Amino acid sequence: MRFIPNLFFSLAVALTLGTASTARADASADAAALAYEVHSEHCADVAAAATSTKTAEQTAIVTDAWSRVIGVYESSGRSYLLYWRGLLAQCLGQEERAGQDLQLFVALEQYDQRFGSLVKDARRRLRRLRVTISEPNEDAEQAAREARDAGGEWSLAQDSNALKAARAFPAVPLLLVAAGGGYQRLGRYDYAVASFDLSIRLLKMLRIEAGVRPGWSLSWTNEEGASEPTGRSLLLDIVVGPVLEFVGPVRPRVGAMFHVAPNPTKVAGPEVLAGGSLVLGVDVPLGSPFVAFRANAELGNLGPMFHARVSGGLVVGIEPAPRR
């Protein structure tokens, strides 16, 4: 874990002592000083996860300091303690709690230039924790400032409201595995289709996606425009292409896919069908960024034929544990 520059600690303490002289402010400054000292001296060894008596003692020291910061923050509401509480939580492997504290700290103090160094470091840590905070607007700024300036006792409800004001949403997981099914039209043929996809994040919203979409023919439209049943044939469509997936309460998707499929015996055209399509869809998280419902639509061509597909299914995300 990186060393925290003395500037961070000095800034937090100077702000506290320069803006309030009450006993509560002094307690907050003491808690920040303790957190800085403990983080600097012990967190690197604790994060290394060595199984030694010394490491167990260091973990106990960090835990005690974390508990003290929690208690002082609950009684004082000093926002900069969220930064130190988040750092100690991260040190102890409490990644979710660390992310929540650092998100809230950024939400409350990202507009105050005096906290610039602390906010910058908090944002860096959030990126390592794969947490994204969207760009603030004027309403978010006002709501966050009102929450920060309210003072006095802090509650979980206030924390939740401030996080909502910051519009903080977790990043899309590194790997997404999806499975589902739907309907497909290829030329004059109707198919029941299954879909199995895997995508990996390359850069922020940009992903590369690959999959297979087996389809079973159901019917075809004859020369008179009537629908007739077909003998069962399998269309094995293999796809790959770039997709942009946006962060938010729902995750819109847009991309382009290259298709290739062996030609079923019942479909006219070359032996191998190739083409491309535009992909539009959305992933709707189901209470977690790691599980979502996906709705997808594709329009394009496969060989000489028009191709359209609509599908739905379940998405499961996989995110390796971040380094502490």
C-alpha positions in Angstrom: 0.0 0.0 0.0 1.3 3.4 -0.9 2.7 5.8 1.7 0.3 8.7 2.5 2.1 12.0 2.2 2.4 14.1 5.3 0.5 16.8 3.4 -2.7 14.8 3.6 -2.5 14.6 7.4 -1.4 18.2 7.9 -4.2 19.5 5.7 -6.9 17.6 7.6 -5.6 18.6 11.0 -5.0 22.3 9.9 -8.6 22.5 8.6 -10.0 21.2 11.9 -7.9 23.4 14.2 -8.4 26.4 11.9 -12.2 26.2 11.7 -13.2 25.1 15.2 -11.7 25.1 18.7 -14.3 22.9 20.4 -13.6 19.7 22.2 -15.4 17.8 19.5 -13.1 19.3 16.8 -10.0 18.4 18.9 -11.3 14.8 19.2 -11.7 14.6 15.5 -8.2 16.0 14.9 -6.8 13.4 17.4 -8.7 10.6 15.6 -7.3 11.8 12.2 -3.8 11.9 13.7 -4.2 8.4 15.1 -5.5 7.1 11.8 -2.6 8.7 9.9 0.0 7.2 12.2 -1.5 3.7 12.2 -2.0 3.7 8.5 1.5 4.8 7.8 3.2 2.3 10.2 1.0 -0.8 10.0 -1.2 -1.0 6.9 1.5 -2.2 4.5 2.2 -5.2 6.7 -1.5 -5.9 7.3 -2.3 -5.7 3.6 0.5 -8.2 2.9 -1.7 -10.8 4.8 1.3 -12.5 6.4 0.3 -15.1 9.0 2.5 -14.1 11.9 2.1 -13.0 15.5 3.4 -9.6 14.6 0.8 -9.2 11.8 -2.0 -10.3 14.1 -0.9 -7.6 16.6 -0.7 -5.0 13.8 -4.2 -6.0 12.6 -5.5 -5.5 16.2 -3.9 -2.0 16.3 -5.5 -1.0 12.9 -8.9 -2.4 14.1 -8.8 -0.4 17.3 -7.9 2.8 15.4 -10.7 2.1 12.9 -13.2 1.7 15.7 -12.1 5.0 17.3 -12.5 6.9 14.0 -16.0 5.3 13.6 -17.0 6.5 17.0 -15.6 10.0 16.7 -17.2 10.5 13.2 -20.6 9.4 14.5 -20.5 12.0 17.3 -18.9 14.8 15.3 -19.9 14.4 11.7 -16.5 15.7 10.5 -16.4 14.8 6.9 -12.7 14.3 6.5 -12.9 11.4 9.0 -14.7 9.5 6.3 -11.5 9.5 4.3 -9.5 8.0 7.2 -12.3 5.6 8.0 -12.2 4.4 4.4 -8.4 4.0 4.4 -8.4 1.9 7.5 -11.3 -0.2 6.2 -9.4 -0.8 3.0 -6.4 -1.8 5.0 -8.5 -4.4 6.9 -9.9 -5.8 3.6 -13.3 -4.2 4.1 -13.5 -3.2 0.5 -17.2 -2.5 0.3 -17.2 -0.3 3.4 -14.1 1.5 2.2 -15.7 2.2 -1.1 -18.9 3.6 0.7 -16.8 5.9 2.9 -14.6 7.2 0.2 -17.6 7.8 -2.1 -19.3 9.8 0.6 -16.2 11.8 1.3 -15.8 12.7 -2.3 -19.5 13.6 -2.5 -19.2 16.0 0.4 -15.9 17.6 -0.3 -15.2 17.4 -4.0 -16.2 21.1 -4.3 -13.8 22.3 -1.6 -10.4 23.1 -3.0 -8.9 22.8 0.5 -9.5 19.1 0.3 -8.1 18.7 -3.2 -5.2 16.3 -2.3 -7.5 14.1 -0.1 -10.2 14.0 -2.8 -7.7 13.1 -5.5 -6.3 10.2 -3.4 -9.9 9.0 -2.6 -10.7 9.0 -6.3 -7.6 7.0 -7.1 -8.6 4.4 -4.4 -12.1 4.2 -5.8 -10.8 3.5 -9.2 -8.7 0.6 -7.7 -11.9 -0.6 -6.0 -13.7 -0.4 -9.4 -16.2 2.2 -8.1 -17.2 5.1 -10.4 -18.7 8.4 -9.4 -20.4 10.2 -12.3 -19.8 13.9 -13.0 -21.7 16.1 -10.5 -24.3 18.6 -11.5 -25.5 21.7 -9.7 -28.3 19.8 -7.8 -25.8 17.2 -6.6 -23.4 20.0 -5.5 -26.1 21.8 -3.5 -27.5 18.6 -1.9 -24.0 17.4 -0.9 -23.1 20.8 0.6 -26.3 20.9 2.6 -25.6 17.4 3.9 -22.1 18.4 4.9 -23.0 21.7 6.5 -25.9 20.3 8.5 -23.4 19.4 11.3 -24.2 17.6 14.5 -25.1 13.9 14.6 -24.8 11.9 11.4 -27.1 9.1 10.6 -27.2 6.3 8.0 -30.1 8.1 6.3 -28.0 11.2 5.9 -25.1 9.1 4.5 -27.5 7.4 2.0 -29.0 10.8 0.9 -25.5 12.2 0.2 -24.5 9.2 -1.8 -27.7 9.5 -3.8 -26.9 13.2 -4.4 -23.5 12.2 -5.7 -25.2 9.7 -8.1 -22.5 7.1 -7.4 -22.7 3.9 -9.3 -20.3 0.9 -9.3 -18.3 0.2 -12.4 -19.4 -2.6 -14.8 -17.5 -5.8 -13.7 -14.4 -6.8 -15.6 -16.0 -10.0 -17.0 -19.7 -10.4 -17.9 -21.2 -13.8 -18.7 -24.6 -13.8 -20.2 -27.2 -16.5 -21.2 -30.7 -16.1 -22.6 -33.0 -16.7 -25.5 -35.4 -15.0 -27.9 -36.6 -14.7 -31.5 -34.6 -14.3 -34.7 -35.6 -13.5 -38.3 -33.2 -14.4 -41.1 -34.5 -13.6 -44.6 -37.8 -15.5 -44.8 -37.0 -17.8 -41.9 -38.1 -17.7 -38.3 -35.9 -19.1 -35.5 -36.1 -19.7 -31.8 -32.6 -18.7 -30.6 -30.5 -19.1 -27.5 -27.6 -16.8 -26.7 -24.4 -17.3 -24.7 -22.0 -14.4 -24.5 -18.8 -13.4 -22.7 -17.4 -9.9 -22.6 -14.3 -8.3 -21.0 -13.7 -4.7 -20.1 -10.9 -3.0 -22.1 -11.1 0.7 -21.2 -13.8 2.1 -18.9 -17.0 1.7 -21.0 -15.4 -0.2 -23.9 -15.7 -4.0 -23.9 -15.0 -6.8 -26.4 -17.8 -9.3 -26.6 -17.9 -12.8 -28.1 -20.6 -15.3 -28.2 -22.6 -18.1 -29.9 -26.2 -17.8 -30.8 -27.7 -21.2 -31.9 -31.1 -20.9 -33.6 -33.6 -23.6 -34.5 -35.8 -23.0 -37.5 -39.5 -22.8 -36.8 -41.2 -21.7 -40.1 -40.6 -19.8 -43.3 -42.6 -17.4 -45.5 -43.4 -18.9 -48.9 -43.8 -17.1 -52.2 -47.5 -16.4 -51.5 -46.6 -14.7 -48.2 -48.0 -17.5 -46.0 -46.1 -19.1 -43.1 -45.2 -22.7 -43.5 -43.4 -25.1 -41.0 -39.9 -26.1 -41.9 -37.8 -29.2 -41.2 -35.7 -28.5 -38.1 -32.3 -27.0 -39.0 -29.7 -25.4 -36.8 -28.2 -22.0 -37.5 -25.0 -21.7 -35.4 -24.2 -18.0 -35.4 -20.8 -17.0 -33.9 -20.4 -13.3 -33.1 -17.6 -10.9 -31.9 -17.3 -7.2 -31.7 -16.9 -4.0 -29.5 -19.6 -2.8 -27.2 -19.9 0.3 -25.1 -21.7 -0.3 -21.8 -22.5 2.9 -19.8 -22.5 3.2 -16.0 -25.7 4.2 -14.2 -28.8 2.8 -12.4 -29.4 0.9 -15.6 -26.6 0.2 -18.1 -27.4 1.0 -21.7 -25.4 -0.9 -24.4 -24.5 -0.1 -28.0 -22.1 -1.9 -30.2 -21.4 -3.6 -33.5 -21.0 -7.4 -34.1 -19.3 -9.4 -36.9 -21.3 -12.6 -37.6 -20.2 -15.9 -39.2 -22.3 -19.1 -39.5 -22.4 -22.3 -41.5 -25.3 -22.2 -43.9 -28.2 -24.5 -42.8 -29.2 -26.8 -45.7 -32.7 -25.1 -45.9 -31.4 -21.6 -46.4 -30.3 -20.4 -49.8 -26.9 -18.7 -50.3 -23.2 -19.5 -49.8 -21.9 -22.3 -47.6 -20.7 -19.9 -45.0 -22.8 -16.8 -44.1 -21.0 -13.7 -42.9 -22.3 -10.3 -42.0 -22.6 -7.5 -39.4 -25.2 -6.0 -37.1 -25.8 -3.0 -34.9 -26.5 -4.0 -31.2 -28.7 -2.0 -28.9 -29.6 -3.1 -25.4 -29.6 -2.5 -21.7 -28.5 -4.3 -18.6 -30.7 -3.8 -15.5 -28.9 -4.6 -12.3 -31.0 -6.9 -10.0 -30.0 -5.4 -6.6 -26.3 -5.9 -7.3 -23.8 -4.8 -10.1 -22.9 -8.4 -10.4 -26.3 -9.7 -11.5 -28.5 -8.1 -14.1 -31.3 -8.7 -16.6 -30.3 -8.1 -20.2 -32.6 -7.0 -23.1 -30.9 -7.0 -26.5 -31.8 -6.2 -30.1 -29.7 -6.7 -33.2 -30.3 -5.5 -36.8 -28.0 -6.3 -39.8 -27.3 -8.9 -42.4 -26.1 -12.4 -42.5 -24.9 -13.3 -46.0 -27.3 -11.8 -48.5 -30.2 -11.9 -46.1 -31.7 -9.4 -43.7 -31.1 -10.4 -40.1 -32.9 -9.3 -36.9 -32.8 -10.7 -33.4 -34.4 -9.8 -30.0 -33.5 -11.6 -26.8 -33.4 -11.4 -23.1 -31.5 -13.2 -20.4 -29.4 -13.1 -17.2 -26.0 -11.5 -16.8 -23.5 -12.4 -14.1 -20.4 -10.2 -13.5 -17.0 -11.3 -12.3 -14.5 -8.9 -10.7 -11.1 -10.0 -9.4 -10.4 -8.7 -5.9 -8.5 -5.4 -6.1 -5.1 -5.0 -4.5 -5.1 -3.2 -1.2 
